[in-house]
């Protein structure tokens, strides 16, 4: 029993020493300054320990201000052991100081609608829309066919979206649908199809 108790005590002491030599690093803070003068500190998520007992830390990546200057989307990115995917998270900050973590915001491409009412996120196959209260609406275009979103551009009517076929019989040409999408319903109002060179990925939306 004494030997077992000693083993437990040594293990606890080793764990305490390891925690002291490898403490959790503080979460970085990004400062958002609005045109009206308000300044707010936006804190990244806390670091998490990985299987090697090291900390996967978050850092500020990019800020997306709304056209009217009353909101800012702040993206943080986490460095992990897997270089193929470093998680991303967005906080929406209002001029009044409200901060909201946006659900399912692990994306690279963000755009504001021209009226500043909606933040848009573009994935490979799906479009995400958050209102300024952080409520999410989601539309998956892959369910309508094997397509990927190659371009998104907000306009006065909502947004223009370009969708390309993932596979095609002719490898040199791709079927591309240029669609006008209404906000916030994310419904396609009208669309036109074109056959374009396989290397063209932008320049569809006026």
Buried (B, 14 or more C-beta within 10 A) or exposed (E): EEEEEEEEEEEEEEEEEEEEEEEEEEBBEBEBEBEEEBEBEBBBBEBEEEEEEEBBBBEBBBBBBBEEEBBBBBBBBBBBEEEEEBBBBBBBBBBEEEBBEBBBBBBEEBBBBBEBBBBBBBBEBBBBBBBBEBEBBBBEBBEEEEBBBBBBEBEEEBBBBBBBBEEBEEEEBBBBBBBBBEBBEBEBEEEEEBEBEEEBBEEBBE
